[in-house]
């Protein structure tokens, strides 16, 4: 009995003192690490991380629909072919009847030489119409408001007397020009100055010529 027991220990192998020392060292090291983790708070942070709920993001798969099938090609509409109608045969050719023209005697045309035509007489163009001249009127009717001419000092000093005839051109109710026709030269400027101040009537018929005679006497 005793011999068998010793044989079994040798077969299965007894625990050696070296292995026990290694295992004891590992256990002591684990206890030291756990104590250090508890002191520094690393174990607490690990537990908090483990306690946090795990967030799971669900990614939905996007399914791209297949492209639509191409449209069918348009159907060709076949038009019915026109049925060619048979052409009618051409009518038979009938020659026209022969007609003999009547015999007529052509008149004899005698050539008569006509005299040469006379050259046309070109009449000279009529002379251009002269523009209508100014109308004549009485100075007292056309110019009712008149200014009496003054006797110049030269005529008073020399005792010059006489009649002075003057002609006025009136346009638009105003005397535009005065021409002395006759009379002593000492009165010409006085007559012109007086007649240019006349107030006349506008007739609208263009220029009007009026003649007036002045009789100068020195008392």
C-alpha positions in Angstrom: 0.0 0.0 0.0 2.7 2.4 1.0 4.8 1.7 -2.1 1.9 2.4 -4.5 1.2 5.8 -3.0 4.8 7.0 -3.5 4.7 5.7 -7.1 1.5 7.8 -7.8 3.2 11.1 -6.6 6.1 10.6 -8.9 3.8 10.0 -11.9 1.5 13.0 -11.6 4.1 15.4 -10.3 4.3 17.1 -6.9 4.2 20.9 -6.5 7.7 22.4 -6.4 8.6 25.2 -4.0 9.6 27.6 -6.9 6.2 27.5 -8.5 4.6 28.3 -5.2 6.8 31.3 -4.8 5.9 32.6 -8.2 2.2 32.2 -7.6 2.4 33.9 -4.2 4.3 36.8 -5.8 1.6 37.3 -8.5 -1.2 37.3 -5.9 0.6 39.9 -3.8 1.2 42.0 -6.9 -2.5 41.9 -7.8 -3.4 43.0 -4.3 -1.0 45.9 -4.5 -2.4 47.0 -7.9 -6.0 46.9 -6.6 -5.1 48.8 -3.5 -3.3 51.5 -5.6 -6.2 51.8 -7.9 -8.6 52.3 -5.0 -6.4 54.9 -3.5 -5.9 57.0 -6.7 -9.5 56.6 -7.9 -8.6 54.8 -11.1 -10.9 52.0 -10.2 -13.8 54.4 -9.7 -13.4 56.0 -13.1 -13.3 52.5 -14.6 -16.5 51.5 -12.8 -18.2 54.8 -14.0 -17.2 54.1 -17.6 -18.6 50.6 -17.3 -21.8 51.9 -15.8 -22.4 54.4 -18.6 -25.1 53.2 -21.0 -23.8 52.3 -24.3 -25.2 54.4 -27.1 -26.0 52.5 -30.2 -26.4 54.4 -33.4 -28.6 52.7 -35.9 -27.5 53.5 -39.5 -30.3 53.1 -41.8 -29.3 51.7 -45.1 -30.4 53.8 -48.0 -31.7 51.7 -50.8 -31.3 53.5 -54.2 -34.2 52.5 -56.5 -33.2 51.2 -59.9 -33.5 53.6 -62.8 -36.8 53.4 -64.7 -36.8 51.4 -67.9 -36.4 53.4 -71.1 -39.6 54.3 -72.9 -40.6 52.1 -75.8 -39.7 53.4 -79.3 -42.6 55.1 -81.1 -44.5 52.9 -83.4 -44.4 53.7 -87.0 -47.8 54.3 -88.4 -47.9 52.9 -91.8 -50.1 54.8 -94.2 -51.9 52.7 -96.7 -50.5 53.0 -100.1 -52.6 54.7 -102.6 -54.0 52.5 -105.2 -52.9 53.7 -108.6 -55.9 54.0 -110.8 -55.4 52.8 -114.3 -54.9 55.6 -116.8 -57.5 56.0 -119.5 -56.2 55.4 -123.0 -55.7 58.6 -125.0 -58.4 59.4 -127.6 -57.7 58.5 -131.1 -56.1 61.1 -133.3 -58.6 62.7 -135.7 -57.0 64.9 -138.4 -58.6 68.4 -138.7 -60.6 69.0 -142.0 -58.7 70.8 -144.6 -60.1 74.4 -145.2 -59.2 76.2 -148.3 -58.8 79.9 -147.7 -60.9 82.2 -149.9 -59.0 84.0 -152.6 -59.1 87.7 -152.1 -57.6 90.4 -154.1 -55.3 92.5 -152.0 -55.7 96.3 -152.5 -52.9 98.1 -154.1 -51.3 100.5 -151.6 -49.8 103.5 -153.3 -47.0 105.2 -151.5 -47.6 108.9 -151.2 -44.7 111.0 -149.9 -46.0 113.3 -147.1 -44.5 116.8 -146.7 -42.1 117.2 -143.8 -43.8 118.5 -140.7 -43.2 122.1 -139.9 -40.9 122.7 -136.8 -42.9 123.5 -133.7 -43.0 127.1 -132.7 -41.9 127.5 -129.1 -43.6 130.4 -127.6 -41.5 132.5 -125.1 -42.5 132.1 -121.5 -44.7 134.8 -120.1 -42.8 137.5 -118.1 -43.0 137.0 -114.4 -45.8 138.9 -112.8 -44.6 142.0 -111.1 -45.2 142.1 -107.3 -48.1 144.2 -106.4 -47.0 147.7 -105.4 -48.0 149.5 -102.3 -51.5 150.9 -102.2 -52.1 154.7 -102.1 -54.3 156.3 -99.5 -55.0 159.7 -97.9 -52.7 160.5 -95.0 -55.5 162.0 -93.0 -57.6 158.7 -93.2 -54.8 156.3 -92.5 -53.0 158.3 -89.8 -55.6 160.2 -87.8 -53.2 161.1 -85.0 -50.5 163.5 -86.4 -47.8 165.7 -85.0 -47.3 169.2 -86.3 -43.8 170.0 -87.6 -41.9 172.8 -85.9 -40.4 175.8 -87.8 -36.6 175.5 -87.6 -34.6 178.5 -86.3 -32.8 178.9 -89.6 -36.0 179.4 -91.4 -37.1 182.0 -88.8 -33.8 183.8 -88.9 -33.7 183.9 -92.7 -37.4 184.3 -93.2 -37.8 181.2 -95.4 -41.4 180.3 -96.3 -43.0 177.8 -98.7 -44.7 174.4 -99.3 -43.1 171.1 -98.5 -44.5 167.9 -100.2 -43.5 164.7 -98.4 -44.4 161.0 -99.0 -44.6 158.4 -96.2 -44.5 154.6 -96.4 -46.8 153.0 -93.8 -46.5 149.4 -92.7 -48.3 147.7 -89.9 -49.8 150.9 -88.5 -46.4 152.7 -88.3 -44.5 155.1 -90.6 -41.4 153.3 -91.6 -40.0 155.8 -94.2 -40.4 159.5 -95.1 -39.2 161.0 -98.4 -39.4 164.7 -99.1 -40.4 165.3 -102.7 -40.2 169.1 -102.9 -39.9 172.3 -100.8 -37.3 174.4 -99.0 -34.5 172.3 -97.6 -34.6 174.1 -94.3 -37.9 172.3 -93.4 -36.9 168.7 -94.6 -35.7 167.4 -91.2 -38.6 169.0 -89.3 -41.1 167.3 -91.6 -39.4 163.9 -91.4 -39.3 164.0 -87.6 -43.0 165.0 -87.3 -44.3 162.3 -89.8 -42.3 159.5 -88.1 -44.3 160.1 -85.0 -47.7 159.6 -86.7 -50.0 156.9 -85.2 -51.7 155.1 -88.1 -54.2 152.3 -88.5 -53.1 148.8 -89.5 -55.1 147.6 -92.6 -53.2 144.3 -93.1 -52.9 144.9 -96.9 -49.2 145.4 -97.1 -47.4 148.8 -97.5 -49.4 152.0 -97.9 -48.1 155.2 -99.6 -49.6 158.5 -98.4 -48.6 162.0 -99.6 -49.0 165.2 -97.5 -48.3 168.9 -98.2 -47.1 171.3 -95.5 -47.5 175.1 -96.0 -45.0 177.1 -93.8 -45.6 180.9 -93.3 -43.8 183.1 -90.9 -46.0 185.7 -89.2 
